Amino acid sequence: MLDTVPAESRLRAHADRCARWAGLVAGVVVAQLLARMDSDDLGAGVLYALAAFGLCAVGGVLLGDALAPRPRAVVRTAGLTPRRVRDQVPPRMTRLLLIQAASFVLLLTVTTAVASPDDLGRAGRALAVTCGGVTEVHSPWPGSFYAVPIGVSLAVGTAVCAWALHRIAHRPGEEQERRDRSSAITAAWGLLVSTQLLGAATTTSGALTSTTCDGAIGTAAVVLLAPLVLLALFTVAWSLFTVLAPRTARR
């Protein structure tokens, strides 16, 4: 049986897969470098490393999409129904990721509002709790010291992914191919959201559970933040699988 897939298309598909892997590998390398650069023990290295990993994953998927095979048919057909981005993305996971993104923004808003300066006067880096006349200061805490750069990375990644989804939805090609590409972009954005939510929720929970003046604070942290951590772990696994094992590659 003759191979009907053009050699150029096979090479571009291979380049697509390599770009996705390269984005994840670059994310791991950059994340490790940022984590090791935290020489002042500020805790910023780990949180920034998670943001860098997510952005590198997004970049790898976008690069892979740019190298992906394009339709080469002489005659193309198009339906009369307008294409919408929401019709191309996986509905359940997209809603789940939107909930996580909203939870992440809400978490950073609350932690920034209650944050305090640390012992060196750096604003938004610690949590001060006063109970029974005793004040405890716990850090790191995801206040403005960490929330501002992390929020900027999330906003940039979200804008780029939204642009890519809009471009994919309105370009020519097979419907299934557009859905697969949109799923990959959604998964890359999911890595950006879920990894940062995981880091912020874990840091917040660690600071709250370490308070000794009121055990109710630690209990509330576990009850409220543990589901977010578990949900983030689940979406990280789904996002990695979707990026590394796309349906287009298996077909």
Number of C-alpha atoms within 10 A of each C-alpha: 3 4 6 6 8 10 10 10 16 13 13 18 20 16 19 23 23 17 23 26 18 19 24 24 16 19 24 19 16 18 23 17 14 19 19 13 13 14 11 8 11 14 18 20 21 21 24 23 25 29 29 24 25 29 25 27 31 30 24 27 30 23 19 25 24 14 19 20 19 16 11 10 8 5 5 10 9 9 6 6 6 8 15 12 17 13 11 21 23 16 12 9 17 17 12 15 22 14 12 20 21 12 15 21 17 12 20 22 15 13 22 23 12 16 21 23 19 18 12 7 10 12 15 24 28 27 24 16 19 12 11 7 8 8 12 15 18 21 23 21 32 31 27 24 20 22 23 15 14 21 17 12 20 21 12 12 22 20 12 16 21 16 11 18 24 16 14 21 22 13 11 15 18 13 11 12 16 21 21 19 26 26 24 30 29 27 30 30 26 30 30 27 29 28 22 28 27 23 20 26 24 18 18 23 23 18 20 24 17 14 21 13 15 15 12 13 17 18 14 14 18 18 11 13 19 16 12 20 20 12 17 25 17 12 21 21 14 15 24 17 13 18 25 17 14 15 16 13 12 6 5
